[in-house]
């Protein structure tokens, strides 16, 4: 397993404006100057965290999916982030894992944010997703999922990277900054967490605080308050060393989540 090159975009999101967000992200991604394996965008990267599904939801063959296909092909890498999807009469906060050949996987947000009435609008997912990229096993989740360690528990070292895309507000940023290293240490994995910045249409401020934490809790990347496009590498040898030197996962409790 080789080191993995990751590009994160901590972006300002234009409220409920799909075209403007896609144009802005396209422009920002043009700043990539080196080959990358993975581009990570925030939760609902094309709209902001909105309940306005009647105006904003797209089908699985819609404009944003086509845009993601084009980006993955152009940069010859995987691109991921979540958007509002309409399917079979239901709405989903759905993360897309788009490969450069146009094939994809998806994950529907399991834990819907009841304080924001997300559970009144969207249908919760029931299945965790594990994808593979260049030998790395990656578990992508969405925002509020970060608070639920049972759902994220790395049973039998099922994944090497926990990937979190979010619209996490600044007023709860302390929780965000605390939970991310906790998940990395307890699951002996890298955690890459990508948030947005700026005010949304409800005047809620997001400070970003996007970061990457290694299995020992060390900060690999961190950025606050500003839009940022940044590429870094995560080290396969470090992951292997931590799991070999401190094999905590083998002593973890075995359990099954009832759907």
Secondary structure by P-SEA (a helix, b strand, c coil): ccbbbbbbbbcccccccaaaaaaaaaaaaccccccccbbbbcccccccccccccccccccccaaaaaaaaaaaaacbbbbbbbbbbcccccccccccccccccccccccccccccccccccbbbbcbbbbbbcccbbbbbbccccccccccccccccccccbbbbbcccccaaaaaaaaaaaaaaaacbbbbbbbccccccccbbbcccccccccccccccccccccbbbbbbbbaaaaaaaaaacccccccbbbbbcc
